[in-house]
Amino acid sequence: MSKVLKMFGIIVSGRLVETNILQMNQNQFLITVPDADNVNHVVVFLTGSIPFPEGTGGAVYFSWPDPDAPPNWQFLGYISNLKPSAIFKIMNLRKNHEFENTNDGIFGIGKISHVAQIGISIEPLNVIESQANAIANAVADVTRNSSMEFAQKMLTSFLNYISSFSVTQSQMTPNPTENFVPLSSVQGWYEKFERRLQQNPNFWRQL
């Protein structure tokens, strides 16, 4: 049977602190988040009354309400005795809540919920940290790939734009007040920049 435990606290941005967290079983806790469409961030923290057992931490999950399916729990991060609080951005999670669910049974047999929920699961700290690191690395890879794709498309657009103005020497109209750059020089710069970008997508930060 569920009971209220004041081990954890939740702060939903713009609202009062909430410490009435329902304990579903020995290691799992739930709290509802009404009107979640208007929430940007949530903070999850230890109140200090009860620490985590040695070697464990609290994996934090979030689910949007779905009238046609059980909760799809999205891993947000974790808290621990050495990291007793964490802030999470949830405003962009709604578009992901219908993706393939790998956490569907984490809080038991899922019942359809008509409000958003935050779940905290006490798990081995090394397992939680590995999960958090894997997600952080995946996000970093996506960001790096997106940045590289943008830079390559920008370079290609620039080269195409410059090339559209190219003329041969016989077509040039003499103009002593204007400077001209050979298209081959621009092409050489483009190839060098692209080569360095492929070797190190962040090299431009040192320019």
PERA-V901984 format. One record per backbone hydrogen bond with DSSP energy under -0.5 kcal/mol. CO is the residue of the C=O (numbers start at 0). NH is the residue of the N-H. E is the energy in kcal/mol with one decimal. If there is no record, write none. Layout:
CO_NH_E + CO_NH_E
This chain:
2_22_-4.4 + 4_20_-1.0 + 6_46_-2.4 + 6_47_-0.5 + 8_44_-2.4 + 9_11_-0.5 + 9_17_-2.9 + 10_12_-0.5 + 10_42_-2.7 + 11_14_-2.4 + 15_11_-0.5 + 17_9_-2.8 + 18_20_-2.0 + 20_4_-2.5 + 21_23_-0.7 + 21_29_-2.7 + 22_2_-1.4 + 26_121_-3.0 + 27_23_-2.2 + 27_24_-1.4 + 28_119_-2.4 + 29_21_-2.3 + 30_117_-2.9 + 32_35_-0.6 + 32_115_-0.9 + 34_37_-1.5 + 35_38_-2.0 + 39_89_-2.2 + 39_90_-1.3 + 40_12_-2.3 + 41_87_-3.1 + 42_10_-2.7 + 43_85_-1.9 + 44_8_-2.7 + 52_55_-1.8 + 54_124_-2.7 + 56_58_-0.6 + 56_122_-2.0 + 57_78_-1.8 + 58_120_-2.5 + 59_75_-3.2 + 59_76_-1.2 + 60_118_-2.1 + 61_73_-3.0 + 62_116_-2.1 + 65_68_-1.2 + 70_72_-0.8 + 72_74_-0.5 + 73_61_-1.9 + 76_59_-2.9 + 78_57_-3.0 + 82_79_-2.2 + 83_45_-2.6 + 85_43_-2.4 + 87_41_-2.3 + 87_89_-0.6 + 89_92_-1.8 + 92_95_-1.8 + 92_96_-0.6 + 93_96_-1.2 + 95_98_-1.8 + 99_101_-0.7 + 102_105_-1.4 + 104_107_-1.6 + 107_109_-0.5 + 110_70_-0.6 + 112_65_-1.0 + 115_32_-3.0 + 116_62_-2.3 + 117_30_-1.7 + 118_60_-3.2 + 119_28_-2.3 + 120_58_-2.8 + 120_122_-0.6 + 122_56_-2.3 + 123_126_-0.5 + 123_127_-1.9 + 124_128_-2.8 + 125_129_-1.7 + 126_130_-2.0 + 127_131_-2.6 + 128_132_-2.6 + 129_133_-2.2 + 130_134_-2.0 + 131_135_-2.4 + 132_136_-2.5 + 133_137_-2.0 + 134_138_-2.5 + 135_139_-2.2 + 136_140_-2.3 + 137_141_-2.2 + 138_142_-2.5 + 139_143_-2.6 + 140_144_-2.7 + 141_145_-2.4 + 142_146_-2.3 + 143_147_-2.3 + 144_148_-2.4 + 145_149_-2.3 + 146_150_-2.4 + 147_151_-2.5 + 148_152_-2.3 + 149_153_-2.5 + 150_154_-2.5 + 151_155_-2.3 + 152_156_-2.4 + 153_157_-2.5 + 154_158_-2.6 + 155_159_-2.5 + 156_160_-2.3 + 157_161_-2.6 + 158_162_-2.6 + 159_163_-1.4 + 161_164_-1.5 + 162_165_-1.6 + 167_170_-1.0 + 167_171_-0.8 + 168_171_-0.6 + 171_173_-0.6 + 174_177_-1.8 + 181_184_-1.1 + 181_185_-1.2 + 182_186_-2.5 + 183_187_-2.2 + 184_188_-2.2 + 185_189_-2.5 + 186_190_-2.3 + 187_191_-2.1 + 188_192_-2.8 + 189_193_-2.5 + 190_194_-2.1 + 191_195_-2.3 + 192_196_-2.1 + 193_197_-2.0 + 194_198_-1.5 + 195_199_-2.2 + 199_202_-2.1 + 201_204_-1.7 + 202_205_-1.9 + 203_206_-1.3
